[in-house]
Amino acid sequence: MRHIAIFSALAMACLLGSCFSDNGNYDYQPPINIRVTGVNEAYTVNPTGDKLQIAPKIYPENRQYDCFWMVIPAAASWNEQADTISRQRDLDYNVNLNVGNYKLRLCAKDRATGVFAYEQYDLYVTTDMDTGWWVLKSESDSADIDFFSETKAKPNIVRAANGHHLQGAAQNLYFTINYWNFNTATLRDTRVNAVFVASNKDLAVLDYFTGKIIRGYEELFVEEPAHREVRDMFAGPSDVHVYVGDFVYTLFNSKYDIYKQFVLKTLGDYNLSPIHHSGRALPLLFNTKNSSLCSVSRTSPAINYFVDGNGPLSPKNMNMDLVFMGGRTTAAYNEGDEALAIVKRKDTGKYLLLTLNGKPNGMDLNPIRKSEELDGSLNMLQATHRALNQNNRIIYFAKDNRLYACNLDNNTETAQGISWNTGEQVTYMEFLKYAPYGLDSTWFDYLAIATAQNGHYKLYLHPVPAGNVKPAVKVLEGKGEVKRACFMSQTKNGFYTSTLF
């Protein structure tokens, strides 16, 4: 979209002059209207190596103008300053910008009248990693990411960009557009599109477009944990949480927070289950020490527990083991607003299905909305890999090298007609939903299933129309064993990721 602003010193003088008695006769001239042609609405360039050359025409033509070109991030806050990249009418600029979305401004001032105008255009600085699949994997005693776009595969992007893998087995990854990093060149905090990657021995923040490490494990903690054992990573409303050793540490994604590290340490007596649900609200966690649903927050120094309140049962001291938890999307553009959890009673061995508020905003309400008893003979309860359909109450699971679906509404299990080659073992299963606002043509619902055999993996992406699993439309292959997969895309409207919880 083009934006035009015109300011005239002559017009201001006329306005002030009207405040006084004036009996003279003047021949007023209409103000000039500065117009620009010859500039595209948008440009896409690489961060280094590309040259931006633009030769605009400015009207009226028979006048002299002072011109300059400016660049400002598209997501800039109100107090961020634009950078001037040229003071010539014709732009000849060797691109030297961080990857991201920008606004390109051409400013022109008429020398004779002082009339000033600017026009604004979209500028996209990107690489071949702007859209595609990020596959987090383990290989031997290291972790890395394979990237797949529509046209190419880039294996081991961490090692390729930094010369080494991450230590240890892969744990999780998390994407944010709101990581703020101090830029030593401009001496200002700069918004960075970043991917947090965790293994059980390492932690790093990667640049989304290049895979380069912005901060490594040693730089990510104000107070480094006593034990270098990364047990988990999950998200909060504007936070990233890592579970290292015996404690959860929190990083607040804010420009106005002086620390760009995990500075907050959650105290308490807890041992958190690796099964949880998190998105853009308080994460739903489970403390195995007291069988209680709990959460963490940057506003509290200790582990938080939900109140009893109304509900079919108390979220505290439940005397149960957590078996599974998954997120559902019951309202458009409100991913994970409901969660389903399977628990097993320690005293009777019975299984219960709990329906939970998937996006609690506080601890003052019981998140448990409904409790149902499950048939203990269901094969789904003994499966090692499960995935909940985000659109309905179906859990997919693998058994004897075949795929099944368990309908929780009627406790029935049906084969899905999907199997894998002999020797392929399922290592990962997740339902991935991609439904960015305003981009309906790119939506998809995939059941992602990864298998491993002889040190290699295959990641199958199965469409799931009406809950029925169809043959894979894509199969991504690489070395190692898949821990998690995520589709990320840069668009004119922002960034989106399918794995939100």
C-alpha positions in Angstrom: 0.0 0.0 0.0 1.3 3.5 -0.9 1.2 6.3 1.7 1.6 9.9 0.7 2.2 12.8 3.1 2.6 16.4 1.9 3.7 19.4 4.0 3.9 22.9 2.8 5.6 25.8 4.4 3.8 28.2 2.1 0.4 26.8 3.1 1.3 27.3 6.8 2.4 30.9 6.1 -0.9 31.6 4.4 -2.8 30.1 7.4 -1.0 32.3 9.9 -1.5 35.3 7.7 -5.2 34.9 7.7 -5.3 35.7 11.4 -4.5 39.4 10.7 -6.5 42.1 8.8 -5.3 42.1 5.2 -6.7 44.6 2.6 -4.3 43.7 -0.1 -5.0 41.9 -3.4 -2.9 38.9 -4.2 -2.7 36.4 -7.1 -2.7 33.1 -5.2 -1.2 30.1 -7.0 -2.4 26.6 -6.2 0.1 24.4 -4.3 2.1 21.9 -6.3 1.1 18.2 -6.2 4.2 16.0 -6.1 3.7 12.7 -7.7 6.1 9.7 -8.3 6.0 7.0 -11.0 8.5 4.3 -12.0 8.6 2.6 -8.6 7.1 -0.9 -7.9 4.7 -1.5 -5.1 7.0 -4.1 -3.6 10.6 -5.4 -4.0 12.1 -8.8 -2.8 15.9 -9.0 -2.4 18.5 -11.2 -0.7 20.2 -9.8 2.5 23.6 -9.7 0.8 24.7 -9.6 -2.8 21.6 -8.0 -4.3 21.6 -4.4 -5.6 18.4 -2.3 -5.5 18.3 0.0 -8.4 15.3 2.3 -8.9 15.0 5.4 -11.2 11.8 7.2 -10.3 10.2 10.0 -12.2 8.9 12.9 -10.1 6.2 15.3 -11.2 5.9 18.2 -11.9 9.0 17.6 -14.0 10.2 21.2 -14.5 11.3 21.7 -10.9 14.2 20.9 -8.7 13.9 18.4 -5.8 16.0 17.3 -2.8 15.5 13.5 -2.5 16.5 10.8 -0.1 15.6 7.1 0.5 14.8 5.6 3.9 14.3 2.1 5.2 12.4 1.1 8.4 11.2 -2.3 9.6 7.6 -3.1 8.8 6.9 -4.0 12.4 8.8 -1.0 13.9 7.4 0.5 17.1 6.4 4.1 17.2 9.8 5.4 18.4 12.1 3.5 16.0 14.0 5.7 13.6 14.3 5.1 9.9 17.7 4.6 8.3 18.7 6.8 5.4 20.3 4.7 2.6 20.7 7.3 -0.1 20.4 11.0 -0.8 20.1 10.7 -4.5 17.0 10.6 -6.6 18.1 7.4 -8.4 18.6 4.6 -5.9 21.7 2.4 -6.4 21.9 0.5 -3.1 24.0 -2.6 -2.3 21.6 -4.4 0.1 23.0 -4.7 3.6 20.0 -5.5 5.7 19.0 -8.2 8.2 16.4 -10.6 6.8 12.8 -9.3 7.4 10.0 -7.1 6.1 10.6 -3.4 5.6 9.1 -0.2 4.3 11.0 1.6 1.7 10.4 5.4 1.6 11.2 7.9 -1.2 11.1 11.4 0.2 11.2 14.5 -2.1 11.2 18.2 -1.3 10.6 21.0 -3.8 13.4 23.5 -3.4 11.4 26.5 -4.4 8.3 26.1 -2.2 9.4 23.7 0.5 6.6 21.3 -0.3 7.6 17.9 1.0 6.2 14.5 0.1 7.0 10.8 0.6 5.8 7.6 -0.9 6.2 4.2 0.8 6.7 0.7 -0.7 7.1 -2.8 0.6 10.6 -4.3 0.8 11.1 -8.0 1.6 14.6 -9.1 2.5 14.6 -12.9 2.5 16.5 -16.1 1.8 15.6 -19.6 0.5 14.6 -20.5 4.1 11.6 -18.2 4.3 9.0 -20.9 3.9 9.3 -24.6 4.5 9.5 -27.5 7.0 11.8 -27.6 9.9 12.6 -31.1 11.1 14.3 -31.4 14.5 16.2 -34.6 14.7 18.7 -36.6 16.8 21.7 -38.3 15.2 24.2 -40.2 17.4 24.7 -37.9 20.4 23.8 -34.7 18.7 20.8 -32.7 17.4 20.3 -30.7 14.3 17.6 -29.4 11.9 16.9 -30.4 8.3 15.0 -27.8 6.3 12.8 -28.6 3.3 11.3 -26.0 0.9 9.2 -26.8 -2.2 12.4 -26.9 -4.3 15.3 -28.0 -2.1 16.4 -29.7 1.0 19.1 -28.2 3.4 20.3 -30.9 5.8 21.9 -30.0 9.2 21.4 -26.2 9.0 22.9 -25.7 12.5 26.1 -27.4 11.6 26.2 -25.7 8.1 25.7 -22.2 9.6 27.9 -22.6 12.7 30.3 -25.5 12.1 28.8 -27.8 14.8 25.7 -29.7 15.8 24.0 -29.1 19.2 25.0 -31.5 21.9 22.7 -34.3 23.0 19.4 -35.7 21.9 16.8 -33.4 20.3 14.0 -32.1 22.7 11.9 -29.4 21.1 11.8 -26.2 19.0 9.8 -23.0 19.3 9.4 -20.1 16.9 8.9 -16.4 17.8 8.9 -13.1 15.9 9.5 -11.2 19.1 13.0 -12.1 20.3 14.9 -8.9 20.9 18.6 -8.9 20.5 21.1 -6.0 21.1 22.6 -4.8 17.8 26.2 -3.8 18.4 26.3 -1.8 15.2 23.3 0.4 15.8 23.5 0.1 19.6 19.8 -0.6 19.7 17.6 -3.6 20.5 16.4 -5.2 17.3 13.4 -7.5 16.8 14.6 -10.9 15.5 12.7 -13.7 14.0 14.1 -16.6 16.0 13.8 -20.3 16.6 14.6 -21.7 20.0 16.1 -25.2 19.8 16.6 -27.5 22.8 18.4 -30.8 23.1 18.9 -32.6 26.4 22.4 -31.1 26.7 22.2 -27.9 24.8 20.1 -24.8 24.0 20.3 -22.2 21.3 18.5 -19.3 19.6 18.8 -19.5 15.8 18.2 -16.8 13.2 15.1 -17.9 11.4 16.5 -17.2 7.9 20.1 -18.4 8.2 20.3 -20.9 11.1 23.1 -19.0 12.7 23.2 -19.1 16.4 22.3 -15.7 18.0 22.9 -17.0 21.5 24.1 -20.3 22.8 23.6 -22.1 26.0 26.3 -20.2 28.0 24.9 -16.8 26.9 21.2 -17.6 27.5 21.2 -17.7 31.3 21.9 -14.9 33.8 22.6 -17.6 36.3 23.7 -20.8 34.6 21.9 -23.9 36.0 23.9 -26.2 38.3 23.2 -29.2 36.0 23.3 -29.0 32.2 20.3 -31.2 31.7 17.7 -29.6 29.5 14.5 -31.6 30.2 11.9 -29.7 28.2 10.9 -26.4 26.6 7.5 -24.8 26.2 5.8 -21.5 25.6 3.8 -19.0 27.5 1.7 -15.9 26.5 4.9 -13.8 25.7 7.5 -16.2 27.2 9.7 -19.1 26.5 10.3 -21.6 29.4 13.0 -24.1 29.7 13.1 -26.9 32.2 16.8 -27.4 33.1 17.9 -29.6 36.0 15.4 -29.1 38.8 14.0 -25.8 37.8 12.0 -24.0 35.1 13.6 -20.8 33.7 11.7 -18.1 31.9 12.6 -15.6 29.2 10.2 -12.7 28.6 10.1 -11.7 24.9 9.9 -7.9 25.2 12.0 -5.0 24.0 11.5 -3.3 27.3 13.0 -6.2 29.4 16.6 -5.4 30.1 17.5 -9.1 30.0 17.4 -11.1 26.8 18.1 -14.3 28.7 16.4 -16.8 30.9 16.5 -14.7 34.1 13.5 -15.9 36.1 13.8 -19.1 38.1 10.6 -21.0 39.2 11.0 -22.3 42.8 9.1 -25.1 44.4 9.0 -28.8 44.9 8.1 -30.3 41.5 8.9 -32.9 38.9 7.1 -31.9 35.7 5.8 -34.5 33.3 7.1 -34.2 29.7 3.5 -34.3 28.7 2.0 -30.8 28.6 -0.1 -28.4 26.5 1.1 -24.8 25.8 0.5 -22.1 23.3 -0.3 -18.4 23.7 -1.6 -18.7 27.2 -0.5 -20.1 30.5 1.0 -23.6 29.9 -0.9 -26.6 31.3 1.7 -28.7 33.2 1.5 -31.7 35.5 3.5 -32.1 38.7 4.1 -35.8 39.1 5.1 -35.4 42.8 1.6 -34.4 43.9 -0.5 -35.4 40.9 -1.6 -31.8 40.3 -2.2 -29.6 37.3 0.0 -26.5 37.5 1.6 -23.7 35.5 4.4 -21.2 35.5 4.4 -17.5 34.8 6.9 -14.6 34.7 4.7 -12.9 37.3 5.2 -15.6 40.0 8.5 -16.8 41.6 7.1 -20.3 42.3 5.1 -23.0 40.7 1.4 -22.1 40.5 -1.6 -24.4 41.2 -5.1 -24.0 39.9 -7.9 -23.5 42.4 -10.5 -26.2 43.0 -13.5 -24.0 42.0 -16.3 -25.6 40.0 -15.6 -28.7 38.1 -16.1 -32.5 38.0 -13.0 -33.1 40.1 -10.2 -31.1 41.7 -7.0 -30.3 39.7 -5.0 -30.8 43.0 -3.7 -34.0 44.5 -5.5 -36.1 41.9 -3.8 -39.4 42.7 -3.4 -40.0 39.0 -0.8 -40.5 36.3 -0.9 -38.4 33.2 -0.9 -40.6 30.1 -1.5 -38.2 27.2 -2.5 -34.6 26.5 -3.3 -32.9 23.2 -4.8 -29.7 21.9 -8.0 -29.0 20.0 -9.0 -26.0 18.0 -12.8 -25.4 18.4 -12.8 -21.8 17.2 -11.3 -20.4 14.0 -7.9 -18.7 14.6 -7.9 -19.7 18.3 -5.5 -22.7 18.1 -5.5 -25.0 21.1 -8.3 -23.4 23.0 -9.3 -26.8 24.3 -7.2 -29.6 25.6 -7.9 -33.3 26.1 -6.0 -35.3 28.7 -6.0 -39.0 29.5 -5.2 -39.9 33.1 -5.0 -43.2 35.0 -6.1 -43.5 38.6 -3.4 -44.9 40.9 -5.9 -46.7 43.2 -8.2 -48.4 40.7 -6.3 -48.4 37.5 -9.2 -46.8 35.6 -8.6 -44.4 32.8 -10.4 -41.0 32.6 -10.7 -38.6 29.7 -10.5 -34.9 30.9 -11.7 -32.0 28.9 -9.7 -28.9 29.9 -9.5 -25.2 29.2 -6.6 -25.1 26.8 -5.8 -21.4 27.2 -6.1 -20.5 30.9 -5.5 -16.8 31.5 -5.1 -17.2 35.3 -5.0 -19.7 38.1 -8.3 -18.7 39.7 -10.5 -21.1 37.8 -10.5 -24.9 37.6 -9.4 -25.8 34.1 -11.2 -29.2 34.2 -14.5 -28.9 32.4 -15.5 -32.5 32.0 -14.5 -36.0 33.2 -15.4 -39.2 31.4 -14.4 -42.8 32.0 -12.7 -44.6 29.2 -12.9 -48.3 28.2 -9.7 -49.8 29.7 -9.5 -52.4 26.9 -8.8 -49.7 24.2 -5.5 -50.4 22.3 -4.9 -46.7 22.2 -4.2 -46.6 25.9 -1.2 -48.9 25.4 0.3 -47.1 22.4 3.6 -45.3 22.6 2.8 -42.7 20.0 -0.5 -40.8 19.8 -1.8 -37.7 18.1 -5.1 -35.8 18.7 -7.0 -34.5 15.7 -7.3 -30.7 16.4 -10.7 -30.6 14.7 -12.5 -33.4 16.6 -12.2 -36.1 19.3 -10.1 -38.6 17.4 -6.8 -39.9 18.6 -4.5 -41.6 16.1 -2.0 -44.3 17.2 0.3 -47.0 15.7 0.3 -50.7 16.5 1.9 -53.6 14.8 3.2 -51.3 12.0 -0.4 -50.1 11.2 -2.2 -46.9 11.9 -5.5 -46.8 13.8 -8.0 -44.1 14.9 -9.8 -44.1 18.2 -13.1 -42.1 18.3 -13.5 -40.8 21.8 -17.2 -40.1 21.3 -18.0 -43.8 21.0 -14.8 -45.6 22.2 -14.4 -47.4 18.8 -11.0 -48.1 17.1 -10.7 -48.5 13.3 -7.7 -49.3 11.0 -6.8 -46.4 8.7 -5.3 -48.5 5.8 -1.8 -46.9 6.4 1.3 -49.0 7.0 5.0 -48.7 6.5 7.8 -50.8 5.1 9.1 -53.7 7.2 11.7 -52.4 9.6 10.5 -48.9 9.8 9.7 -48.0 13.4 7.4 -45.0 14.3 9.3 -42.4 16.4 7.1 -39.4 16.2 3.4 -38.6 15.5 1.7 -35.2 15.6 -1.4 -33.5 14.1 -0.3 -30.3 12.4 -2.8 -27.6 11.6 -2.0 -24.6 9.4 -4.7 -22.0 9.1 -3.3 -18.4 9.0 -5.8 -15.6 8.9 -6.5 -14.4 5.4 -4.5 -17.1 3.6 -7.2 -19.7 3.2 -5.7 -21.3 0.0 -2.6 -22.4 2.0 -4.4 -24.1 4.8 -3.7 -27.8 5.6 -4.4 -30.5 8.2 -1.7 -33.1 8.2 -1.1 -36.1 10.4 2.7 -36.1 10.5 4.3 -39.5 11.2 8.0 -40.2 11.3 9.7 -43.6 11.1 13.3 -44.6 11.5 15.4 -47.4 10.0 19.1 -48.0 9.9 20.0 -44.4 10.9 17.6 -42.7 8.4 14.1 -41.2 8.8 11.1 -40.7 6.7 8.5 -38.1 7.6 5.1 -38.8 6.1 2.6 -35.9 5.8 -0.9 -37.4 5.5 -4.0 -35.2 4.7 -6.9 -35.8 7.1 -10.2 -34.9 5.5 -13.2 -35.5 7.8 -10.9 -37.3 10.2 -9.9 -40.0 7.8 -6.2 -40.4 7.1 -5.2 -40.5 3.4 -1.9 -41.6 1.8 1.0 -39.1 2.4 1.2 -36.3 -0.1 4.8 -35.6 0.9 7.6 -37.8 2.3 10.6 -35.9 3.7 13.8 -38.0 4.2 17.1 -37.5 6.0 19.6 -39.0 8.4 18.8 -39.5 12.1 15.5 -39.8 14.1 12.8 -37.1 14.1 11.8 -35.5 17.3 9.5 -32.8 16.0 8.4 -31.1 12.7 7.1 -27.7 12.1 6.0 -25.7 9.0 7.0 -22.1 9.0 6.2 -19.4 6.5 7.1 -15.8 5.8 4.2 -13.9 4.2 3.4 -10.2 3.6 1.2 -10.3 6.6 3.8 -11.9 9.0 5.0 -15.2 10.1 3.1 -18.3 10.9 3.9 -21.7 12.4 1.7 -24.8 12.6 3.0 -26.3 15.8 1.8 -24.0 18.5 1.5 -26.4 21.3 
